[in-house]
Amino acid sequence: MKTLNQIKPNERVKIVSVCNCSDGVCNRLKCLGVDVGNEIEVIRKGWIGPIHFRVGMTEMFIRKKDAKCIEVE
């Protein structure tokens, strides 16, 4: 299974699991729309910086450490 940090920019995928994150991060992401079944698009990513992505109409950044916790297909 791929994780969000493995997705290339301009690629759209479906979220399969978010529960591998710590409880605080998991709850915050779900409140922002990052939930199982939603489509996510990686907009850009840097070598050492955060990942910029979009879920629905919401754009946000996430640390690579937390992006590894989100499984996608």
N, C-alpha and C positions, 0 to 999 in steps of 0.2 A: 504494500500500500504506500502511495506517495504522501508526503507531507507538504504543507504550504511553502516551506522554504525551498523545495525542489522545483517549484513551478516557475516557468520562464515568464518574463514580462509579456503582456498582451494575450496571455492564455487564460481561458475561462474553465473553471472546474466546479464540481459539486462537493459540498462539505459532507463528509461521512461521519466524522467524530470530532468533538471538541473537548471531551471529558478527560483527556490526558494532561491538561494544564492544571495548575494549582487552582483551588476553589475560588479564590478572589479573582484571578484572571479569567477563569471560565465563566463566572457569573457576569463579569463586566462585558466580555465579548458577546454573550448571549443577549444582554440588554441592548447592545449596539447592532444586533441583527446577524451576528456570526453564529449561526445555529445549523444543526443537521438538516440537510435537504436544500439549503440556500445555495445559490450560485455565487462564486467569488471570482474576481478578476484581479490578477497581479498587474499593477500599472508600471512600477519600476522597482528595482532593487539595486543596492550598492554592494560593494565588496565587503565592507565591514559595518555598514549602516543598517537602518531598519528597512522593512519591506513596506512599500506603499501599495495598498490594495483597495478595491471597491466591492461592497456588498449592497446590492440594490442601488439606492441613490446616495449612500453614505461612503465617503472615502476616509481612510484612516491609515495609520502607520502601526506596525507591530515589530517588536524585537525578534530577531532571528531565533532566539532561544524559545520564545513563545510560539513562533510559527511552526517549529518542529513538533508541537503538540497537536496541531490541527491536521487531521487526516483527510485527504481529498481523493477524488477519482475523476 
